[in-house]
Amino acid sequence: MTPAINLLKKHGIAHSVLSYPHDPDAASYGGEAVQQLGLDPAQVFKTLLASTEKHALLVAIVPVSGTLDLKALAEAAGCKKCEMADVEQAQRATGYLVGGISPLGQKKRHRTFLDASAQALPVVHVSAGRRGLEVALAPADLLQLTGGAYAPIGKTR
């Protein structure tokens, strides 16, 4: 079990875990989950970390079918600007490896923003804390466990 799955179980949150054999040569972790599990790309979300000008970390959860709008994230967080956190910083702060960073069960809770597109979905899929492992849950439950908020932070490609 991963910390993300343990957190869901501890709080009695309805969820399902989906797994697939991870290909280390996959071009996109989220794209691989969509393809391997036959999921709708609008329902599969990637977890990204950004750093503010004051070096605080933010967690951004956006559909794998799009990209993160850093300006929109900064606006939602009430800061001047933010940039993507470096890989080592993201891994250290969350306790997860890139490609398997879950918004749930991180070492320390960071301010979290879920793209507003999730509001219209009954279920979202996010990393369960390991490459090749996804968890499906209601967006409201995801926000409850992360202390997060909806914000229009995603851009379609």
C-alpha positions in Angstrom: 0.0 0.0 0.0 1.1 3.6 -0.6 0.5 6.5 1.7 -2.2 7.8 -0.7 -4.2 4.5 -0.5 -3.7 4.3 3.3 -5.0 7.8 3.7 -8.2 6.9 1.7 -8.7 3.8 3.7 -8.1 5.6 7.0 -10.8 8.2 6.2 -13.3 5.7 4.7 -13.3 7.4 1.3 -14.9 5.5 -1.5 -12.3 4.8 -4.2 -11.0 2.2 -6.6 -7.4 1.4 -7.4 -6.3 0.6 -10.9 -2.9 -0.8 -11.9 -1.1 -1.4 -15.1 2.4 -2.4 -16.0 4.5 0.8 -16.2 6.7 1.2 -19.2 9.9 3.1 -18.2 10.1 4.3 -21.8 6.7 5.9 -21.9 6.7 9.5 -23.1 4.0 10.6 -20.7 3.1 9.0 -17.4 -0.5 10.4 -17.6 -0.8 9.4 -21.2 0.4 6.0 -20.4 -2.4 5.6 -17.7 -5.0 6.8 -20.2 -3.8 4.3 -22.8 -3.2 1.3 -20.5 -6.4 1.6 -18.5 -8.7 2.8 -21.4 -9.7 5.9 -19.5 -11.1 9.3 -20.7 -8.2 11.7 -20.7 -10.5 14.4 -19.3 -10.9 12.3 -16.1 -7.2 11.5 -15.6 -5.3 14.2 -13.7 -1.6 14.7 -13.2 -0.1 16.1 -10.0 2.4 18.9 -10.5 4.4 21.0 -8.0 5.1 24.6 -8.5 7.2 27.0 -6.4 6.2 30.6 -5.6 8.5 33.6 -5.5 8.7 33.0 -1.7 9.7 29.4 -2.3 6.5 27.9 -1.0 5.3 24.8 -2.8 1.9 24.5 -4.5 0.2 21.3 -5.7 -1.6 21.7 -9.0 -3.8 18.9 -10.3 -4.7 19.2 -13.9 -6.1 17.0 -16.7 -3.4 15.0 -18.5 -5.0 16.2 -21.8 -3.8 19.7 -21.1 -1.1 21.7 -19.4 -0.8 23.8 -16.2 -1.3 27.6 -16.6 1.3 28.9 -14.2 -0.2 32.5 -14.3 -3.6 31.2 -13.4 -2.1 29.1 -10.6 -0.2 32.2 -9.2 -3.5 34.1 -9.3 -5.4 31.4 -7.5 -2.7 31.2 -4.9 -2.5 35.0 -4.5 1.1 35.3 -5.4 3.0 37.3 -8.1 4.3 34.4 -10.0 5.3 30.7 -9.8 7.3 28.3 -11.7 7.6 24.5 -11.9 9.4 23.1 -8.9 12.5 21.1 -9.8 12.3 17.3 -9.8 14.4 16.8 -6.7 12.5 19.4 -4.7 9.1 17.8 -5.7 10.3 14.3 -4.8 11.7 15.4 -1.4 8.6 17.4 -0.5 6.1 14.8 -1.4 7.9 11.5 -0.7 7.0 10.2 -4.1 8.9 9.8 -7.4 8.0 11.9 -10.4 5.5 10.0 -12.5 4.0 8.6 -9.3 3.4 11.8 -7.3 0.0 11.6 -5.7 -1.8 14.6 -4.3 -2.7 12.4 -1.4 -0.5 11.2 1.5 2.3 13.6 0.8 5.0 14.0 3.5 3.7 17.5 4.2 0.5 19.1 3.1 0.9 21.9 0.6 -1.7 24.3 -0.7 -3.5 22.4 -3.4 -5.5 23.5 -6.4 -7.6 21.2 -8.5 -8.5 22.4 -12.0 -12.1 23.6 -12.1 -12.9 21.2 -14.9 -13.1 18.4 -12.3 -16.3 20.0 -10.8 -18.3 18.5 -13.7 -16.9 15.0 -13.2 -18.3 12.3 -10.9 -14.8 10.7 -10.6 -11.3 11.7 -11.2 -8.2 9.5 -11.5 -5.0 10.6 -9.9 -1.7 8.8 -9.1 -2.0 6.5 -6.2 1.7 7.1 -5.3 3.5 4.8 -7.6 4.1 4.7 -11.4 1.5 2.3 -12.8 -1.0 2.8 -10.0 -4.0 5.1 -10.2 -6.8 5.8 -7.8 -10.4 6.9 -8.8 -12.4 9.0 -6.4 -14.9 11.9 -6.3 -13.3 15.3 -6.8 -15.0 16.6 -3.6 -13.3 13.8 -1.6 -9.9 14.7 -3.2 -10.3 18.3 -2.1 -11.5 17.3 1.4 -8.4 15.1 2.0 -6.0 17.7 0.6 -7.6 20.8 2.0 -7.6 22.0 -1.6 -9.8 24.3 -3.8 -11.1 24.4 -7.3 -9.4 26.9 -9.6 -9.2 27.4 -13.4 -5.5 26.4 -13.7 -5.5 24.1 -16.7 -5.1 24.9 -20.3 -6.2 22.7 -23.2 -3.5 21.9 -25.7 
